[in-house]
Amino acid sequence: MQANPVPRPPKPPFDRERFVFKILAVVIGTQLLIYSLAAGVCGQRAMEGRPIGQICPGTLEQLQGGFDSTLKLLLALLGGAALTRSDVCSSDL
């Protein structure tokens, strides 16, 4: 007696845009976490009266630059996706 396996529904095709947006969400979340951690450490040093020096301002500027470039990448990807969809829609006419 052989049991018939339950047929599985076919796998949906790989959604590249969704994957990219999920990866970007992880990257942006990680950057925000690091940025807030660095800001917290610098704030704690300032509250304790320890010399901050040039480490904290330089770190925060680098993190801000990285965050800005990530946002620019996200906007470029969104714009590219919108253009691709409009090309597909106009070619169907």
MMTF fields as JSON, N, C-alpha, C and O atoms, coordinates in Angstrom:
{
  "mmtfVersion": "1.0.0",
  "mmtfProducer": "UNKNOWN",
  "numBonds": 371,
  "numAtoms": 372,
  "numGroups": 93,
  "numChains": 1,
  "numModels": 1,
  "chainsPerModel": [1],
  "groupsPerChain": [93],
  "chainIdList": ["A"],
  "bondAtomList": [4, 2, 8, 6, 12, 10, 16, 14, 20, 18, 24, 22, 28, 26, 32, 30, 36, 34, 40, 38, 44, 42, 48, 46, 52, 50, 56, 54, 60, 58, 64, 62, 68, 66, 72, 70, 76, 74, 80, 78, 84, 82, 88, 86, 92, 90, 96, 94, 100, 98, 104, 102, 108, 106, 112, 110, 116, 114, 120, 118, 124, 122, 128, 126, 132, 130, 136, 134, 140, 138, 144, 142, 148, 146, 152, 150, 156, 154, 160, 158, 164, 162, 168, 166, 172, 170, 176, 174, 180, 178, 184, 182, 188, 186, 192, 190, 196, 194, 200, 198, 204, 202, 208, 206, 212, 210, 216, 214, 220, 218, 224, 222, 228, 226, 232, 230, 236, 234, 240, 238, 244, 242, 248, 246, 252, 250, 256, 254, 260, 258, 264, 262, 268, 266, 272, 270, 276, 274, 280, 278, 284, 282, 288, 286, 292, 290, 296, 294, 300, 298, 304, 302, 308, 306, 312, 310, 316, 314, 320, 318, 324, 322, 328, 326, 332, 330, 336, 334, 340, 338, 344, 342, 348, 346, 352, 350, 356, 354, 360, 358, 364, 362, 368, 366],
  "bondOrderList": [1, 1, 1, 1, 1, 1, 1, 1, 1, 1, 1, 1, 1, 1, 1, 1, 1, 1, 1, 1, 1, 1, 1, 1, 1, 1, 1, 1, 1, 1, 1, 1, 1, 1, 1, 1, 1, 1, 1, 1, 1, 1, 1, 1, 1, 1, 1, 1, 1, 1, 1, 1, 1, 1, 1, 1, 1, 1, 1, 1, 1, 1, 1, 1, 1, 1, 1, 1, 1, 1, 1, 1, 1, 1, 1, 1, 1, 1, 1, 1, 1, 1, 1, 1, 1, 1, 1, 1, 1, 1, 1, 1],
  "groupList": [{"groupName": "MET", "atomNameList": ["N", "CA", "C", "O"], "elementList": ["N", "C", "C", "O"], "formalChargeList": [0, 0, 0, 0], "bondAtomList": [1, 0, 2, 1, 3, 2], "bondOrderList": [1, 1, 2], "singleLetterCode": "M", "chemCompType": "L-PEPTIDE LINKING"}, {"groupName": "GLN", "atomNameList": ["N", "CA", "C", "O"], "elementList": ["N", "C", "C", "O"], "formalChargeList": [0, 0, 0, 0], "bondAtomList": [1, 0, 2, 1, 3, 2], "bondOrderList": [1, 1, 2], "singleLetterCode": "Q", "chemCompType": "L-PEPTIDE LINKING"}, {"groupName": "ALA", "atomNameList": ["N", "CA", "C", "O"], "elementList": ["N", "C", "C", "O"], "formalChargeList": [0, 0, 0, 0], "bondAtomList": [1, 0, 2, 1, 3, 2], "bondOrderList": [1, 1, 2], "singleLetterCode": "A", "chemCompType": "L-PEPTIDE LINKING"}, {"groupName": "ASN", "atomNameList": ["N", "CA", "C", "O"], "elementList": ["N", "C", "C", "O"], "formalChargeList": [0, 0, 0, 0], "bondAtomList": [1, 0, 2, 1, 3, 2], "bondOrderList": [1, 1, 2], "singleLetterCode": "N", "chemCompType": "L-PEPTIDE LINKING"}, {"groupName": "PRO", "atomNameList": ["N", "CA", "C", "O"], "elementList": ["N", "C", "C", "O"], "formalChargeList": [0, 0, 0, 0], "bondAtomList": [1, 0, 2, 1, 3, 2], "bondOrderList": [1, 1, 2], "singleLetterCode": "P", "chemCompType": "L-PEPTIDE LINKING"}, {"groupName": "VAL", "atomNameList": ["N", "CA", "C", "O"], "elementList": ["N", "C", "C", "O"], "formalChargeList": [0, 0, 0, 0], "bondAtomList": [1, 0, 2, 1, 3, 2], "bondOrderList": [1, 1, 2], "singleLetterCode": "V", "chemCompType": "L-PEPTIDE LINKING"}, {"groupName": "ARG", "atomNameList": ["N", "CA", "C", "O"], "elementList": ["N", "C", "C", "O"], "formalChargeList": [0, 0, 0, 0], "bondAtomList": [1, 0, 2, 1, 3, 2], "bondOrderList": [1, 1, 2], "singleLetterCode": "R", "chemCompType": "L-PEPTIDE LINKING"}, {"groupName": "LYS", "atomNameList": ["N", "CA", "C", "O"], "elementList": ["N", "C", "C", "O"], "formalChargeList": [0, 0, 0, 0], "bondAtomList": [1, 0, 2, 1, 3, 2], "bondOrderList": [1, 1, 2], "singleLetterCode": "K", "chemCompType": "L-PEPTIDE LINKING"}, {"groupName": "PHE", "atomNameList": ["N", "CA", "C", "O"], "elementList": ["N", "C", "C", "O"], "formalChargeList": [0, 0, 0, 0], "bondAtomList": [1, 0, 2, 1, 3, 2], "bondOrderList": [1, 1, 2], "singleLetterCode": "F", "chemCompType": "L-PEPTIDE LINKING"}, {"groupName": "ASP", "atomNameList": ["N", "CA", "C", "O"], "elementList": ["N", "C", "C", "O"], "formalChargeList": [0, 0, 0, 0], "bondAtomList": [1, 0, 2, 1, 3, 2], "bondOrderList": [1, 1, 2], "singleLetterCode": "D", "chemCompType": "L-PEPTIDE LINKING"}, {"groupName": "GLU", "atomNameList": ["N", "CA", "C", "O"], "elementList": ["N", "C", "C", "O"], "formalChargeList": [0, 0, 0, 0], "bondAtomList": [1, 0, 2, 1, 3, 2], "bondOrderList": [1, 1, 2], "singleLetterCode": "E", "chemCompType": "L-PEPTIDE LINKING"}, {"groupName": "ILE", "atomNameList": ["N", "CA", "C", "O"], "elementList": ["N", "C", "C", "O"], "formalChargeList": [0, 0, 0, 0], "bondAtomList": [1, 0, 2, 1, 3, 2], "bondOrderList": [1, 1, 2], "singleLetterCode": "I", "chemCompType": "L-PEPTIDE LINKING"}, {"groupName": "LEU", "atomNameList": ["N", "CA", "C", "O"], "elementList": ["N", "C", "C", "O"], "formalChargeList": [0, 0, 0, 0], "bondAtomList": [1, 0, 2, 1, 3, 2], "bondOrderList": [1, 1, 2], "singleLetterCode": "L", "chemCompType": "L-PEPTIDE LINKING"}, {"groupName": "GLY", "atomNameList": ["N", "CA", "C", "O"], "elementList": ["N", "C", "C", "O"], "formalChargeList": [0, 0, 0, 0], "bondAtomList": [1, 0, 2, 1, 3, 2], "bondOrderList": [1, 1, 2], "singleLetterCode": "G", "chemCompType": "PEPTIDE LINKING"}, {"groupName": "THR", "atomNameList": ["N", "CA", "C", "O"], "elementList": ["N", "C", "C", "O"], "formalChargeList": [0, 0, 0, 0], "bondAtomList": [1, 0, 2, 1, 3, 2], "bondOrderList": [1, 1, 2], "singleLetterCode": "T", "chemCompType": "L-PEPTIDE LINKING"}, {"groupName": "TYR", "atomNameList": ["N", "CA", "C", "O"], "elementList": ["N", "C", "C", "O"], "formalChargeList": [0, 0, 0, 0], "bondAtomList": [1, 0, 2, 1, 3, 2], "bondOrderList": [1, 1, 2], "singleLetterCode": "Y", "chemCompType": "L-PEPTIDE LINKING"}, {"groupName": "SER", "atomNameList": ["N", "CA", "C", "O"], "elementList": ["N", "C", "C", "O"], "formalChargeList": [0, 0, 0, 0], "bondAtomList": [1, 0, 2, 1, 3, 2], "bondOrderList": [1, 1, 2], "singleLetterCode": "S", "chemCompType": "L-PEPTIDE LINKING"}, {"groupName": "CYS", "atomNameList": ["N", "CA", "C", "O"], "elementList": ["N", "C", "C", "O"], "formalChargeList": [0, 0, 0, 0], "bondAtomList": [1, 0, 2, 1, 3, 2], "bondOrderList": [1, 1, 2], "singleLetterCode": "C", "chemCompType": "L-PEPTIDE LINKING"}],
  "groupTypeList": [0, 1, 2, 3, 4, 5, 4, 6, 4, 4, 7, 4, 4, 8, 9, 6, 10, 6, 8, 5, 8, 7, 11, 12, 2, 5, 5, 11, 13, 14, 1, 12, 12, 11, 15, 16, 12, 2, 2, 13, 5, 17, 13, 1, 6, 2, 0, 10, 13, 6, 4, 11, 13, 1, 11, 17, 4, 13, 14, 12, 10, 1, 12, 1, 13, 13, 8, 9, 16, 14, 12, 7, 12, 12, 12, 2, 12, 12, 13, 13, 2, 2, 12, 14, 6, 16, 9, 5, 17, 16, 16, 9, 12],
  "groupIdList": [1, 2, 3, 4, 5, 6, 7, 8, 9, 10, 11, 12, 13, 14, 15, 16, 17, 18, 19, 20, 21, 22, 23, 24, 25, 26, 27, 28, 29, 30, 31, 32, 33, 34, 35, 36, 37, 38, 39, 40, 41, 42, 43, 44, 45, 46, 47, 48, 49, 50, 51, 52, 53, 54, 55, 56, 57, 58, 59, 60, 61, 62, 63, 64, 65, 66, 67, 68, 69, 70, 71, 72, 73, 74, 75, 76, 77, 78, 79, 80, 81, 82, 83, 84, 85, 86, 87, 88, 89, 90, 91, 92, 93],
  "secStructList": [7, 7, 7, 7, 7, 7, 7, 7, 7, 7, 7, 7, 7, 7, 7, 2, 2, 2, 2, 2, 2, 2, 2, 2, 2, 2, 2, 2, 2, 2, 2, 2, 2, 2, 2, 2, 2, 2, 2, 2, 2, 2, 2, 2, 2, 2, 2, 2, 6, 7, 7, 7, 6, 6, 2, 2, 2, 2, 2, 2, 2, 2, 2, 2, 2, 2, 2, 2, 2, 2, 2, 2, 2, 2, 2, 2, 2, 2, 2, 2, 2, 2, 2, 2, 2, 2, 2, 2, 2, 2, 2, 2, 7],
  "xCoordList": [0.831, 0.0, 0.876, 1.649, 0.733, 1.517, 0.598, -0.44, 1.007, 0.2, 0.484, 1.633, -0.59, -0.433, -0.063, -0.796, 1.064, 1.424, 0.446, -0.09, 0.248, -0.634, 0.059, 1.2, -0.619, 0.041, 0.271, -0.605, 1.467, 1.828, 1.524, 1.67, 1.096, 0.891, 2.234, 3.259, 2.232, 3.514, 4.098, 3.38, 5.413, 6.104, 5.903, 5.971, 5.655, 5.561, 6.931, 7.949, 6.968, 8.274, 8.995, 8.376, 10.308, 11.142, 10.843, 10.914, 10.507, 10.198, 11.437, 11.747, 12.125, 13.394, 13.219, 14.012, 12.191, 11.978, 11.693, 12.208, 10.879, 10.55, 11.8, 11.999, 12.639, 13.882, 14.788, 15.35, 14.93, 15.788, 15.254, 16.026, 13.938, 13.369, 13.518, 13.721, 13.419, 13.628, 15.079, 15.34, 16.007, 17.425, 17.694, 18.42, 17.118, 17.302, 16.707, 17.269, 15.569, 14.973, 15.896, 16.023, 16.535, 17.485, 18.687, 19.138, 19.204, 20.369, 20.029, 20.8, 18.885, 18.487, 18.251, 18.653, 17.603, 17.393, 18.702, 18.849, 19.65, 20.96, 21.683, 22.3, 21.611, 22.255, 21.629, 22.339, 20.315, 19.658, 20.074, 20.269, 20.209, 20.635, 22.056, 22.32, 22.956, 24.338, 24.4, 25.146, 23.616, 23.601, 23.118, 23.714, 22.039, 21.543, 22.501, 22.627, 23.175, 24.164, 25.33, 25.776, 25.817, 26.926, 26.501, 27.261, 25.292, 24.809, 24.648, 24.934, 24.198, 24.055, 25.388, 25.509, 26.395, 27.721, 28.315, 28.89, 28.177, 28.711, 27.968, 28.584, 26.66, 25.883, 26.256, 26.323, 26.499, 26.892, 28.254, 28.456, 29.179, 30.495, 30.368, 31.053, 29.495, 29.309, 28.69, 29.053, 27.765, 27.111, 28.088, 27.965, 29.049, 30.029, 31.15, 31.98, 31.177, 32.214, 33.524, 34.53, 33.552, 34.78, 35.024, 34.08, 36.281, 36.568, 36.114, 36.467, 35.342, 34.812, 35.831, 35.983, 36.519, 37.53, 36.884, 35.744, 37.619, 37.124, 36.532, 36.097, 36.507, 36.01, 34.511, 34.047, 33.752, 32.291, 31.801, 30.998, 32.238, 31.744, 32.102, 31.28, 33.302, 33.688, 32.86, 32.472, 32.587, 31.795, 30.381, 29.833, 29.795, 28.417, 28.307, 27.316, 29.322, 29.299, 29.409, 28.733, 30.249, 30.38, 29.095, 28.674, 28.473, 27.22, 26.116, 25.3, 26.09, 25.098, 25.311, 24.346, 26.566, 26.868, 26.434, 25.893, 26.666, 26.226, 24.719, 24.178, 24.043, 22.587, 22.038, 21.071, 22.655, 22.217, 22.391, 21.511, 23.512, 23.721, 22.752, 22.343, 22.373, 21.384, 20.022, 19.316, 19.652, 18.374, 18.373, 17.358, 19.49, 19.586, 19.441, 18.783, 20.058, 19.933, 18.49, 17.994, 17.818, 16.423, 15.553, 14.703, 15.757, 14.977, 15.263, 14.353, 16.508, 16.851, 16.177, 15.674, 16.168, 15.511, 14.011, 13.406, 13.41, 11.974, 11.656, 10.67, 12.489, 12.294, 12.475, 11.719, 13.463, 13.678, 12.531, 12.134, 11.992, 10.852, 9.629, 8.87, 9.439, 8.295, 8.439, 7.457, 9.652, 9.864, 9.654, 9.078, 10.116, 9.952, 8.476, 8.033, 7.726, 6.289, 5.567, 4.662, 5.947, 5.279, 5.62, 4.777, 6.844, 7.217, 6.423, 5.994, 6.217, 5.456, 4.007, 3.393, 3.458, 2.061, 1.873, 0.878, 2.796, 2.656, 2.886, 2.337, 3.689, 3.91, 2.727, 2.575, 1.874, 0.69, -0.406, -1.319, -0.336, -1.379, -1.329, -2.133],
  "yCoordList": [-1.177, 0.0, 1.242, 1.495, 1.959, 3.173, 4.374, 4.503, 5.245, 6.433, 7.47, 7.745, 8.031, 9.093, 10.385, 10.844, 10.984, 12.252, 13.35, 13.356, 14.251, 15.377, 16.277, 16.686, 16.59, 17.443, 18.842, 19.448, 19.319, 20.653, 21.666, 21.382, 22.859, 23.892, 24.303, 24.234, 24.728, 25.131, 26.35, 27.221, 26.376, 27.51, 28.758, 28.695, 29.895, 31.134, 31.5, 31.133, 32.216, 32.61, 33.554, 34.23, 33.584, 34.433, 35.896, 36.336, 36.639, 38.064, 38.872, 39.083, 39.311, 40.015, 41.345, 41.679, 42.104, 43.402, 43.251, 44.011, 42.278, 42.059, 41.684, 42.152, 40.832, 40.434, 41.643, 41.799, 42.499, 43.676, 44.609, 45.145, 44.803, 45.697, 45.134, 45.889, 43.815, 43.211, 43.387, 43.713, 43.176, 43.355, 44.814, 45.093, 45.741, 47.159, 47.508, 48.321, 46.896, 47.151, 46.68, 47.348, 45.545, 45.041, 45.975, 46.286, 46.421, 47.314, 48.641, 49.135, 49.213, 50.488, 50.32, 51.173, 49.23, 48.972, 48.828, 49.344, 48.126, 47.958, 49.295, 49.583, 50.103, 51.418, 52.281, 52.982, 52.236, 53.015, 52.535, 53.341, 51.228, 50.673, 51.132, 51.541, 51.063, 51.491, 52.992, 53.446, 53.764, 55.216, 55.577, 56.426, 54.936, 55.258, 54.775, 55.422, 53.655, 53.179, 54.169, 54.494, 54.644, 55.601, 56.919, 57.514, 57.366, 58.609, 58.433, 59.358, 57.269, 57.006, 56.992, 57.543, 56.367, 56.314, 57.722, 58.092, 58.498, 59.867, 60.713, 61.506, 60.55, 61.285, 60.897, 61.743, 59.599, 59.133, 59.703, 60.105, 59.739, 60.331, 61.803, 62.297, 62.508, 63.93, 64.148, 65.097, 63.286, 63.432, 63.149, 63.729, 62.264, 61.93, 62.964, 62.917, 63.887, 64.915, 64.447, 65.144, 63.3, 62.808, 63.556, 64.008, 63.687, 64.371, 63.513, 62.338, 64.113, 63.383, 63.38, 62.386, 64.491, 64.582, 64.581, 65.016, 64.091, 64.071, 62.718, 62.544, 61.767, 60.434, 60.454, 59.962, 61.014, 60.995, 61.812, 61.295, 63.054, 63.786, 63.092, 63.052, 62.554, 61.858, 60.609, 60.324, 59.864, 58.641, 58.963, 58.31, 59.969, 60.325, 60.844, 60.584, 61.578, 62.071, 60.923, 60.932, 59.938, 58.783, 57.978, 57.533, 57.788, 57.049, 57.8, 57.191, 59.107, 59.915, 59.826, 59.725, 59.862, 59.716, 58.366, 58.283, 57.311, 55.98, 55.875, 55.255, 56.478, 56.468, 57.242, 56.815, 58.373, 59.167, 58.397, 58.428, 57.712, 56.956, 55.791, 55.44, 55.179, 54.101, 54.63, 53.985, 55.796, 56.383, 56.743, 56.577, 57.229, 57.546, 56.278, 56.288, 55.189, 53.914, 53.441, 52.97, 53.562, 53.141, 53.955, 53.396, 55.257, 56.091, 55.745, 55.752, 55.445, 55.059, 53.742, 53.597, 52.791, 51.511, 51.683, 51.071, 52.514, 52.762, 53.449, 53.116, 54.406, 55.079, 54.134, 54.194, 53.267, 52.283, 51.303, 50.925, 50.886, 49.966, 50.648, 50.026, 51.931, 52.661, 52.816, 52.682, 53.096, 53.225, 51.896, 51.857, 50.81, 49.493, 49.143, 48.621, 49.421, 49.119, 49.977, 49.49, 51.244, 52.093, 51.65, 51.757, 51.152, 50.631, 49.391, 49.217, 48.517, 47.286, 47.631, 47.048, 48.578, 48.973, 49.617, 49.339, 50.462, 51.137, 50.169, 50.376, 49.116, 48.157, 47.223, 46.614, 47.095, 46.249, 46.91, 46.229, 48.215, 48.935, 48.606, 49.117],
  "zCoordList": [0.0, 0.0, 0.0, 0.924, -1.009, -1.148, -0.948, -1.597, -0.036, 0.232, -0.843, -1.19, -1.353, -2.36, -1.665, -0.789, -2.036, -1.408, -1.828, -2.936, -0.919, -1.198, -2.213, -1.998, -3.315, -4.319, -3.759, -3.142, -4.0, -3.539, -4.63, -5.819, -4.206, -5.23, -5.818, -5.14, -7.072, -7.694, -6.989, -6.498, -6.958, -6.331, -7.188, -8.416, -6.527, -7.311, -7.853, -7.265, -8.962, -9.516, -8.565, -7.744, -8.692, -7.842, -8.142, -9.29, -7.098, -7.248, -6.894, -5.722, -7.913, -7.736, -7.009, -6.129, -7.368, -6.733, -5.242, -4.422, -4.905, -3.497, -2.703, -1.582, -3.3, -2.65, -2.416, -1.331, -3.433, -3.311, -2.227, -1.432, -2.194, -1.193, 0.219, 1.17, 0.357, 1.688, 2.131, 3.289, 1.228, 1.558, 1.918, 2.872, 1.165, 1.478, 2.836, 3.571, 3.173, 4.481, 5.595, 6.622, 5.401, 6.393, 6.503, 7.605, 5.358, 5.369, 6.048, 6.87, 5.707, 6.308, 7.804, 8.596, 8.193, 9.627, 10.382, 11.49, 9.78, 10.411, 10.526, 11.551, 9.487, 9.544, 10.632, 11.353, 10.756, 11.802, 13.186, 14.096, 13.341, 14.619, 14.966, 16.096, 14.002, 14.239, 14.498, 15.367, 13.744, 13.919, 15.322, 15.985, 15.775, 17.117, 18.2, 19.24, 17.979, 18.945, 19.055, 20.156, 17.905, 17.912, 18.562, 19.327, 18.257, 18.87, 20.377, 21.137, 20.816, 22.247, 22.966, 24.061, 22.363, 22.981, 23.068, 24.092, 22.005, 22.032, 23.064, 23.776, 23.147, 24.14, 25.556, 26.447, 25.758, 27.089, 27.477, 28.623, 26.538, 26.816, 27.158, 28.054, 26.45, 26.715, 28.094, 28.788, 28.497, 29.799, 30.946, 32.025, 30.713, 31.744, 31.817, 32.724, 30.877, 30.88, 30.296, 30.43, 29.657, 29.039, 27.741, 27.092, 27.363, 26.091, 24.912, 24.805, 24.052, 22.901, 21.769, 21.059, 21.612, 20.55, 19.179, 19.013, 18.21, 16.835, 16.447, 15.309, 17.366, 17.026, 16.78, 15.751, 17.703, 17.565, 16.368, 15.592, 16.178, 14.999, 13.683, 12.767, 13.577, 12.35, 12.117, 10.984, 13.174, 13.06, 12.621, 11.733, 13.245, 12.898, 11.468, 10.785, 11.015, 9.637, 8.641, 7.612, 8.931, 8.038, 7.996, 6.928, 9.142, 9.17, 8.437, 7.744, 8.588, 7.877, 6.371, 5.613, 5.934, 4.506, 3.966, 2.864, 4.728, 4.31, 4.231, 3.315, 5.189, 5.193, 3.998, 3.367, 3.692, 2.539, 1.234, 0.374, 1.083, -0.151, -0.262, -1.369, 0.863, 0.828, 0.406, -0.369, 0.912, 0.506, -0.978, -1.654, -1.484, -2.91, -3.749, -4.79, -3.293, -3.994, -3.997, -5.021, -2.87, -2.777, -3.731, -4.424, -3.771, -4.686, -6.145, -6.974, -6.459, -7.827, -8.208, -9.322, -7.286, -7.575, -7.742, -8.622, -6.901, -7.04, -8.361, -9.019, -8.746, -10.026, -11.201, -12.171, -11.122, -12.183, -12.291, -13.394, -11.149, -11.17, -11.775, -12.518, -11.455, -12.009, -13.522, -14.253, -13.995, -15.438, -16.148, -17.235, -15.542, -16.143, -16.25, -17.273, -15.216, -15.241, -16.266, -16.944, -16.394, -17.372, -18.794, -19.684, -19.028, -20.345, -20.674, -21.815, -19.692, -19.908, -20.2, -21.093, -19.447, -19.661, -21.036, -21.706, -21.467, -22.753, -23.92, -25.003, -23.717, -24.804, -24.977, -26.036, -23.947, -24.038, -24.851, -25.318, -25.032, -25.76, -27.183, -27.963]
}
